[in-house]
Amino acid sequence: MPVEASLIQILACPACHAPLEDRTASDPAELICTSGDCGLAYPVRDGIPVLLVDEAIPHSPKGMGGTPSPA
């Protein structure tokens, strides 16, 4: 379930305060931190972003290779 665009515009990564990229159309639905240093992926459950650092997973951009390291 997608998150409203107006909401995504005002949300920021709780860890580094960078803007979030909407990946709610993909599976799993996520909001991705746009910071190159942070890059956490926050899950979206039932259309509700879970913006808790403890719930986030490291995100590796496609094409970069490798696997995310554990937090």
Stockholm file with secondary structure:
# STOCKHOLM 1.0

chainA/1-71         MPVEASLIQILACPACHAPLEDRTASDPAELICTSGDCGLAYPVRDGIPVLLVDEAIPHSPKGMGGTPSPA
#=GR chainA/1-71 SS CCCCHHHHHHCBCTTTCCBEEEETTSSSCEEEECCTTTCEEEEEETTEECCCGGGCEECCCTTSCSCCCCC
#=GC SS_cons        CCCCHHHHHHCBCTTTCCBEEEETTSSSCEEEECCTTTCEEEEEETTEECCCGGGCEECCCTTSCSCCCCC
//
